[in-house]
Amino acid sequence: MSFITIDGRKIGPEHPPYIIAELSANHNGDINRAFQIMEEAQKAGADAIKLQTYTHETITINCDSEDFQIHGGLWDGQTLYELYKGAHMPWEWHKPLFEKAKKLGITIFSSPFDFTAVDLLEELDAPAYKIASFELVDLPLIARVAQTGKPMIMSTGMANEDEIAEAIKTAKDNGCEELVVLHCVSGYPAPAEQYNLRTITDMASRFNVLSGLSDHTIDNATAVASVALGACLIEKHVTLDRNGGGADDSFSLEPKELAQLCMDSKTAWKSLGNVNYERTEAEKGNVKFRRSLYIVKDMVEGEEFTKENVRSIRPGLGLAPKEYWNVLGKKSNCNISRGTALKDNLIKKQDV
């Protein structure tokens, strides 16, 4: 598979990186804030906005036993139910958000977290689906999404090789023909040194899929570097204010940073080009400034070329420097002024 298509946009190694702005929980309970994030993402040049479709009732249960407690990290002290109650995207927001995206001219889709979420997104005619890292082991959910026939994106955070293989097989066995698999580290934020970006290249060849990056680092360096290793899709959380206090704000990009990512990732992709040992257009005008052999001391006819009167210097209008040793000891066939490019017609032909 050389590319997939989402909403008319081709995604693959031969096309500019596809940038997804993950809205996630950064609406902070305010649909107008969600609208603002969408507007900023569109201005920044992102290709798509991604939502997360679940409720606290569909993703977990209201239980405060130890199994459901969060210890450490950004969400320390909360139960899963409490976290998702505050973070979820109300389902009644989905339609106006999809309508807003259409007005803005930006693609919108979502990560469903159960079958009812898929049903809702199908009613809204979502053009693609994302499987979140934590759901990669939910093979029934992957099968249900694949059966829609829409393009799929799957994140692999926490998953081992066997789990990734199972998820890919399940998707393909259930009708998915367009798939991108994202390398991911499910830390919030994730240290760049733990990303092991070479996995992107290996993943593409090992599983015969398009590969990309779901990036939870707090800057753009890791994401831009991933392009050089073949990432054709990059996903980053986006917010209006990293200090906004929301569940995901602290590890998200602000609008100016998103715009920089969109620009830098495309520049990195353009710079990859093809294998090329020929002179480029940018170089052609500078060839004359390479080194060549020049006369650096006035000479008279019949005088011998020596280390004192011939040197390899810039510019490059004389004989190539590799001819230096061949020229030494030969004689001039005319008077030569200092600063003259040494060429064959200035060298006396030797008697045979």
C-alpha positions in Angstrom: 0.0 0.0 0.0 1.6 3.2 -1.1 -1.0 5.6 0.3 -4.5 5.9 1.8 -7.0 8.6 1.3 -9.0 10.5 4.0 -11.5 13.0 2.8 -9.7 13.4 -0.5 -6.2 13.9 0.9 -3.6 11.2 0.0 -1.5 10.0 2.9 1.8 8.1 2.4 5.5 8.5 2.0 5.2 10.3 -1.4 2.9 12.9 0.1 3.4 15.7 2.7 3.0 14.5 6.3 -0.7 14.4 7.4 -1.0 16.5 10.6 -3.8 15.6 13.0 -4.6 18.1 15.8 -6.0 16.0 18.7 -8.6 18.1 20.5 -9.0 15.4 23.2 -10.1 16.8 26.6 -8.8 20.3 25.9 -12.3 21.7 25.5 -12.3 21.8 29.3 -16.1 21.5 29.3 -16.7 24.4 27.0 -17.9 23.9 23.4 -16.8 27.4 22.5 -13.3 26.5 23.5 -13.5 23.5 21.3 -14.6 25.7 18.4 -11.7 28.0 19.1 -9.2 25.1 19.1 -10.6 24.0 15.7 -10.3 27.5 14.3 -6.6 27.7 15.5 -5.8 24.3 14.1 -7.2 25.2 10.7 -5.2 28.5 10.7 -2.1 26.6 11.7 -2.3 24.3 8.7 -3.4 21.1 10.3 -5.1 18.6 8.0 -7.6 17.2 10.5 -9.1 17.7 13.9 -9.6 14.6 15.9 -12.1 14.0 18.8 -12.5 11.3 21.3 -16.0 9.8 21.5 -16.9 8.2 24.9 -18.7 9.0 28.0 -17.7 8.2 31.6 -20.5 5.6 31.5 -19.3 3.9 28.3 -15.6 3.8 29.1 -15.6 2.6 32.7 -17.9 2.3 35.8 -18.5 4.4 38.9 -16.4 2.4 41.3 -13.8 3.6 43.9 -12.1 0.3 44.5 -8.3 0.2 44.2 -8.6 -1.2 40.6 -10.2 2.1 39.5 -7.9 4.5 41.4 -5.2 6.6 39.6 -1.9 6.9 41.5 0.8 9.3 40.3 1.1 11.3 37.1 -1.2 14.1 35.9 -4.4 12.6 37.2 -3.2 11.4 40.6 -6.0 10.9 43.2 -8.9 10.5 40.8 -10.9 7.5 39.9 -11.2 6.6 36.3 -14.9 7.5 36.4 -14.1 11.0 37.8 -11.4 11.6 35.2 -13.5 10.7 32.3 -16.6 12.4 33.6 -14.7 15.7 33.4 -12.8 14.9 30.3 -15.3 13.4 27.9 -16.7 15.2 24.9 -20.6 15.4 25.3 -22.2 13.5 22.5 -24.6 16.3 21.7 -21.5 18.4 20.8 -20.5 16.1 18.0 -22.9 17.3 15.4 -22.2 21.0 15.8 -18.4 20.2 15.9 -18.7 18.3 12.6 -20.7 21.2 11.1 -18.1 23.7 12.3 -15.3 21.6 10.7 -17.2 21.7 7.4 -17.5 25.5 7.5 -13.8 25.8 8.3 -12.8 23.4 5.5 -10.9 21.0 7.8 -11.4 17.3 8.1 -12.9 15.9 11.4 -13.1 12.4 12.7 -12.8 10.7 16.1 -11.6 7.8 18.2 -14.6 5.7 19.2 -14.3 3.8 22.5 -17.2 1.4 22.2 -19.8 0.2 19.6 -22.3 3.0 20.4 -19.6 5.6 19.7 -19.1 4.0 16.3 -22.8 4.2 15.7 -22.9 7.9 16.5 -19.9 8.6 14.2 -21.4 6.6 11.4 -24.6 8.8 11.6 -22.3 11.8 11.2 -20.5 10.2 8.3 -17.1 10.3 9.8 -14.5 9.9 7.0 -12.1 7.8 9.1 -11.5 6.3 12.5 -8.7 6.3 15.0 -8.1 3.4 17.5 -6.4 4.8 20.6 -3.4 3.0 22.1 -5.3 1.9 25.2 -8.0 0.3 22.9 -5.5 -1.6 20.6 -6.2 -4.8 22.6 -10.0 -4.4 22.1 -10.2 -6.6 19.1 -14.0 -6.6 18.9 -13.9 -2.8 18.8 -11.3 -2.9 16.0 -13.4 -5.4 14.1 -16.5 -3.2 14.4 -14.6 -0.1 13.1 -13.1 -2.1 10.3 -16.5 -3.2 9.1 -17.4 0.4 8.4 -15.0 0.2 5.4 -13.5 3.6 6.4 -9.7 4.3 6.6 -8.3 3.4 10.0 -5.4 4.8 12.1 -4.2 2.8 15.1 -1.8 3.9 17.8 0.5 1.3 19.4 1.5 2.7 22.8 2.1 0.0 25.4 1.5 -2.8 22.8 4.1 -5.5 22.1 4.8 -7.0 18.6 2.2 -9.8 19.0 -0.5 -7.4 20.1 0.2 -5.0 17.1 0.1 -8.0 14.7 -3.2 -9.2 16.2 -4.8 -5.7 15.9 -3.6 -5.3 12.2 -4.9 -8.8 11.3 -8.2 -8.1 13.0 -8.6 -4.9 11.0 -7.7 -6.4 7.7 -9.8 -9.6 8.3 -12.8 -7.4 8.9 -12.5 -5.3 5.7 -10.0 -2.5 6.4 -8.1 -1.8 3.3 -6.7 1.6 4.2 -4.6 1.6 7.4 -1.9 3.7 9.1 -0.2 2.4 12.2 1.3 4.9 14.6 4.3 4.4 16.8 3.5 5.8 20.2 4.7 6.1 23.8 1.8 6.3 26.1 3.4 8.7 28.7 1.9 12.1 29.4 4.2 13.7 28.6 6.6 11.2 27.1 10.4 11.7 27.2 11.9 12.0 23.8 14.7 9.6 24.7 12.2 6.8 25.2 10.6 7.2 21.7 12.9 4.9 19.8 11.9 6.4 16.5 13.7 3.7 14.4 10.7 1.6 15.3 8.7 3.6 12.7 10.8 2.2 9.8 10.8 -1.3 11.3 7.0 -1.3 11.8 6.4 -0.3 8.2 8.5 -3.2 6.9 7.6 -5.8 9.5 3.8 -5.4 9.2 3.7 -4.1 5.6 1.7 -1.0 6.6 2.0 2.8 6.4 3.5 4.1 9.6 3.4 7.4 11.5 3.8 8.9 14.9 1.5 9.8 17.8 3.7 12.2 19.7 3.3 13.0 23.4 6.5 14.9 23.8 6.2 18.6 24.7 8.0 20.0 21.7 8.2 19.3 18.0 11.7 17.9 17.6 10.7 14.3 17.9 7.8 14.7 15.4 9.9 16.4 12.8 12.7 13.8 13.2 10.1 11.1 12.6 9.5 12.3 9.1 13.0 11.4 8.1 12.3 7.8 9.2 9.2 7.5 7.1 6.3 8.9 9.3 3.6 9.9 6.9 1.2 11.0 9.6 1.8 12.9 12.8 -0.7 13.3 15.6 -0.3 15.9 18.4 -2.6 17.1 21.2 -3.5 20.8 20.7 -4.7 23.4 23.2 -5.2 27.2 23.4 -3.2 27.4 26.6 -0.8 24.8 28.0 -1.5 26.2 31.5 -5.3 26.0 31.0 -5.7 23.3 33.7 -7.4 20.7 31.6 -6.7 17.0 31.7 -4.5 17.1 28.6 -3.4 20.8 28.4 0.0 20.4 30.0 1.4 18.1 27.2 -0.3 19.8 24.3 0.9 22.2 21.6 -0.3 25.8 21.6 -1.4 27.3 18.2 2.0 28.8 17.3 3.7 25.6 18.0 1.2 23.6 15.9 1.8 26.0 13.0 5.6 25.5 13.4 5.0 21.7 13.3 3.0 21.9 10.2 5.6 24.0 8.5 8.7 22.1 9.7 7.4 18.6 9.1 6.6 19.5 5.5 10.0 21.1 5.1 11.6 17.9 6.4 9.6 15.8 4.0 10.6 18.0 1.0 14.2 17.8 2.0 14.1 13.9 1.8 13.7 14.0 -2.0 15.3 11.0 -3.8 18.7 9.4 -4.0 20.8 11.9 -6.1 24.5 12.3 -6.8 24.0 14.8 -9.5 24.6 18.6 -9.2 21.5 20.3 -8.0 20.1 23.6 -9.3 21.1 25.4 -6.1 24.7 24.3 -6.6 25.2 25.1 -10.3 26.0 28.8 -9.8 28.7 27.9 -7.2 30.7 25.5 -9.3 33.1 28.3 -10.4 34.0 28.9 -6.8 35.5 25.5 -6.3 39.3 25.1 -6.3 41.4 24.8 -9.5 45.0 25.3 -10.6 46.1 29.0 -11.0 49.4 30.7 -11.7 50.3 32.6 -8.6 53.6 34.2 -9.8 54.4 35.8 -13.2 56.1 33.3 -15.6 58.0 33.6 -18.8 57.9 31.3 -21.8 59.7 28.1 -21.2 59.7 28.4 -17.4 59.0 25.3 -15.4 55.9 24.9 -13.4 56.8 24.5 -9.7 55.2 24.6 -6.3 56.1 28.3 -6.1 54.2 29.4 -9.2 51.3 27.0 -9.3 48.7 26.5 -6.6 45.3 25.0 -6.1 43.0 28.0 -5.1 39.6 29.3 -5.6 37.9 29.9 -8.1 37.4 26.8 -10.2 38.1 28.0 -13.8 41.4 26.3 -14.3 42.5 22.6 -14.4 41.2 20.4 -11.7 43.5 20.1 -8.6 44.0 16.4 -9.3 46.2 17.5 -12.3 48.7 19.3 -9.9 51.2 16.5 -9.8 51.1 16.0 -13.6 51.7 19.7 -14.2 54.8 20.1 -12.0 58.0 19.9 -14.0 56.4 20.8 -17.3 57.0 24.1 -19.0 55.0 27.1 -20.1 54.6 27.8 -23.9 54.2 31.6 -23.4 54.5 34.3 -20.8 51.8 33.9 -18.1 50.6 36.6 -15.7 49.9 36.0 -12.0 46.2 35.2 -11.5 45.7 33.3 -14.8 43.8 30.1 -14.7 46.1 27.3 -15.7 44.7 25.4 -18.7 46.1 22.8 -21.2 46.8 25.5 -23.9 49.3 27.2 -21.6 51.4 24.0 -21.2 54.2 23.3 -23.7 53.7 19.9 -25.4 56.5 17.5 -24.6 58.6 16.1 -27.3 57.8 12.4 -28.0 
